Amino acid sequence: MCGNEIVTRTASPSGSREAVVFERNCGATTKFSAQVSVIRGGAHFQETPTFFWSTEPGNALIILDRVTRPGIWGTAVHPRWVDDLHLILEYDAGAVVHFAAASVKGVTVEAHPVEHPR
């Protein structure tokens, strides 16, 4: 049973979609991972598993490292919407990308390593 901790939610220009950057933790025998999912704007995002619902892995990007945030060192991930159907994901160069989608739910996704993310 994996848990997800939301780091940021970034809405598309119209608010119809969101890019959710989160850290996924599947227990002591696995490493943390930085992940991104594209969801409908304002939709519920399952962080804690329940008896009936498990949590979902990222559908746009999965990086084998923690997500950088105050007090936590890891890989920085920065989502940027060009428009409602085009998302750019910038992440620290050198990160180990496990999965990167080209398209999610009708949204074109571009994932790029950068030396100094904005």
Phi, psi and omega in degrees: 000110183268145175249149178241136175242114181293132176259312176211153170235125182239118183279148172290167184308321180271350183083005182286340179223162176222148170257120181255116175265127183213163175254132180252134181230118182250021174108180189296334184269001180232162178269158172294155174219146175269128184223159177226135174236145172260125181229169175294142181304129179078000181291152176292140176238118186288113179264324185242130179291149175237181178299325184261335186231128172268172176268156182259144171284168178299143180254356181244322184205137174227123179240134183277071178190165175289164176267129177293135173197174183308123178083356181235127178265142178179215180260128176280136177231126183235111175275144178216121178275129173277315173203187184294346183240015182215114182242132174249130178245116176255136180220160182302131175301143180094351179292148179268106181274122179270327182205135174219118180275148175272336181208139177220120176051042179083002179258126174284129182243128174242122178250126185228132170284142177224148179292318180225089182299149178283000000 
